[in-house]
Amino acid sequence: MKFLVTGGAGFIGKWLLEKLPIDAEVVVIDSLDEQAHCTSRDFSPELKARATCIRADVQFVEDYKEVIEGTDVVIHLASQTGTGQSMYEISRYVQQNANGTAKLLELISRLEHKPRRVILSSSRAVYGDGAYTDGQQVYYSRGRRIEDLQQGIWEVLDDQGQPLKSLPMHEDHLTKPTSVYGLTKLWQEQLMQNYCTSQNINLVTLRFQNVYGPKQELGNPYTGIIGIFTNAIAQDNPLELFEDGLVTRDFVFVGDVAEAVVKCALHEAPLSSIINIGTGQATTLIDVVETIAEIVGKPAQYSISGRFRVGDVRHAIADMSRYEMLLGSWSPTSLKDGLSQYLQWYLGQKPLSQESLQASFEEMERTGLLLSKRG
Ligand SMILES: NC(=O)c1ccc[n+]([C@@H]2O[C@H](COP(=O)([O-])OP(=O)(O)OC[C@H]3O[C@@H](n4cnc5c(N)ncnc54)[C@H](O)[C@@H]3O)[C@@H](O)[C@H]2O)c1
């Protein structure tokens, strides 16, 4: 089999390449984006030994038709991934994520033999705040109001001002992204859907929750909250939790994500679907910090600042029933086991200063996207 993996030099890509069948031919297209590759801007020797590596932005791939001719499965991972950053570097996100996907599709459209399947790495960001219930009906949040957040009202409210209960994100729920990043991921989905349907190509759209694990770029302050927390705890630096620390996320281990992608890629029967990839478990930020501190063997010290990022969602958790229905049982790594593997890897890395993280916060403050609860 022949695979094309865009963004294959990134965090998830590195894990994926290790799990693809050993006898498969692999082509990687990756721009080695500065932010995603702060420590080294070269393809690693392991990657070069495993795949034909092309350093290119997916927006400018028209010359590579011959190299990717004969591809059976395209796995499109290349994206700009900073949710907060996307709110002010808007055109960069639109160009690289949406136009990049459009250009990739144009390249595919010129191939003599079309791929059998395309796998798109989408995101839970397409759901935005997601669906909520008062116990009777399902509601879709219009996005939390800045005035409410400034008063420390963190939960999503109904029209009478009563807090609603968040529901696990289901693939059939409405998509209402609250960030530019989320919007560009939705555009990627829709571009792919239109093109693949017209060409009878199987499209599997995987909506990842928060992916974490070894090999995540530590120097990138715009993504990877677990790396940010671990850095602070390991180096005894101040650790700030936004809102009231009770924001929840579904943290899914990168090895499980890579296995799910491979399972979809190798699935023999036709498979065209949108599928969530998470654990189905909600974890608060406080719980994450306490688990990391327990593994590191230090007391969990953090401040709850009441600051908040405009566009952040309050709760996110995947409904994994469609995955299980289509692909079989799903037994994700527990947070504690995944974090233990992460910590083991982290301790072998060069410690990083907090400067780039502080700079990213200042940037968000300047652009009015990092605000504080009043009073
Ligand atoms: N990590 C997560 O928590 C998470 C969650 C949801 C969705 N995703 C999606 O999964 C995919 C992979 O994410 P990741 O965590 O490995 O990120 P990453 O930044 O580590 O990897 C992305 C790779 O794509 C490359 N890239 C970026 N823009 C490119 C462009 N225009 N042309 C060519 N290459 C480009 C980067 O150099 C990088 O190697 C992305 O599509 C992301 O949106 C990730």
PDBQT file of the ligand as one rigid body, heavy atoms in Angstrom, charges set to zero:
ROOT
HETATM    1  N1  LIG A 401      -2.973  17.649  19.054  1.00  0.00    +0.000 N 
HETATM    2  C1  LIG A 401      -4.265  17.818  19.316  1.00  0.00    +0.000 C 
HETATM    3  O1  LIG A 401      -4.673  17.922  20.481  1.00  0.00    +0.000 OA
HETATM    4  C2  LIG A 401      -5.271  17.858  18.190  1.00  0.00    +0.000 A 
HETATM    5  C3  LIG A 401      -6.637  17.946  18.523  1.00  0.00    +0.000 A 
HETATM    6  C4  LIG A 401      -7.570  18.014  17.500  1.00  0.00    +0.000 A 
HETATM    7  C5  LIG A 401      -7.163  17.969  16.176  1.00  0.00    +0.000 A 
HETATM    8  N2  LIG A 401      -5.828  17.903  15.886  1.00  0.00    +0.000 N 
HETATM    9  C6  LIG A 401      -5.450  17.902  14.465  1.00  0.00    +0.000 C 
HETATM   10  O2  LIG A 401      -4.505  16.858  14.235  1.00  0.00    +0.000 OA
HETATM   11  C7  LIG A 401      -3.578  17.259  13.213  1.00  0.00    +0.000 C 
HETATM   12  C8  LIG A 401      -2.159  17.046  13.683  1.00  0.00    +0.000 C 
HETATM   13  O3  LIG A 401      -1.958  17.816  14.844  1.00  0.00    +0.000 OA
HETATM   14  P1  LIG A 401      -0.621  17.725  15.705  1.00  0.00    +0.000 P 
HETATM   15  O4  LIG A 401      -1.017  17.830  17.122  1.00  0.00    +0.000 OA
HETATM   16  O5  LIG A 401       0.231  16.601  15.260  1.00  0.00    +0.000 OA
HETATM   17  O6  LIG A 401       0.036  19.119  15.312  1.00  0.00    +0.000 OA
HETATM   18  P2  LIG A 401       1.531  19.471  14.927  1.00  0.00    +0.000 P 
HETATM   19  O7  LIG A 401       1.617  20.946  14.833  1.00  0.00    +0.000 OA
HETATM   20  O8  LIG A 401       2.488  18.759  15.819  1.00  0.00    +0.000 OA
HETATM   21  O9  LIG A 401       1.665  18.817  13.485  1.00  0.00    +0.000 OA
HETATM   22  C9  LIG A 401       1.196  19.445  12.329  1.00  0.00    +0.000 C 
HETATM   23  C10 LIG A 401       2.255  19.273  11.271  1.00  0.00    +0.000 C 
HETATM   24  O10 LIG A 401       1.765  19.903  10.091  1.00  0.00    +0.000 OA
HETATM   25  C11 LIG A 401       2.801  20.711   9.553  1.00  0.00    +0.000 C 
HETATM   26  N3  LIG A 401       2.139  21.807   8.842  1.00  0.00    +0.000 N 
HETATM   27  C12 LIG A 401       1.434  22.843   9.380  1.00  0.00    +0.000 A 
HETATM   28  N4  LIG A 401       0.935  23.620   8.407  1.00  0.00    +0.000 NA
HETATM   29  C13 LIG A 401       1.337  23.061   7.240  1.00  0.00    +0.000 A 
HETATM   30  C14 LIG A 401       1.145  23.399   5.880  1.00  0.00    +0.000 A 
HETATM   31  N5  LIG A 401       0.440  24.484   5.515  1.00  0.00    +0.000 N 
HETATM   32  N6  LIG A 401       1.683  22.603   4.929  1.00  0.00    +0.000 NA
HETATM   33  C15 LIG A 401       2.418  21.493   5.271  1.00  0.00    +0.000 A 
HETATM   34  N7  LIG A 401       2.633  21.134   6.548  1.00  0.00    +0.000 NA
HETATM   35  C16 LIG A 401       2.107  21.906   7.518  1.00  0.00    +0.000 A 
HETATM   36  C17 LIG A 401       3.639  21.162  10.715  1.00  0.00    +0.000 C 
HETATM   37  O11 LIG A 401       4.970  21.468  10.328  1.00  0.00    +0.000 OA
HETATM   38  C18 LIG A 401       3.571  19.936  11.630  1.00  0.00    +0.000 C 
HETATM   39  O12 LIG A 401       4.648  19.056  11.391  1.00  0.00    +0.000 OA
HETATM   40  C19 LIG A 401      -3.929  18.705  12.879  1.00  0.00    +0.000 C 
HETATM   41  O13 LIG A 401      -4.734  18.705  11.717  1.00  0.00    +0.000 OA
HETATM   42  C20 LIG A 401      -4.752  19.183  14.054  1.00  0.00    +0.000 C 
HETATM   43  O14 LIG A 401      -5.689  20.180  13.675  1.00  0.00    +0.000 OA
HETATM   44  C21 LIG A 401      -4.869  17.847  16.856  1.00  0.00    +0.000 A 
ENDROOT
TORSDOF 0
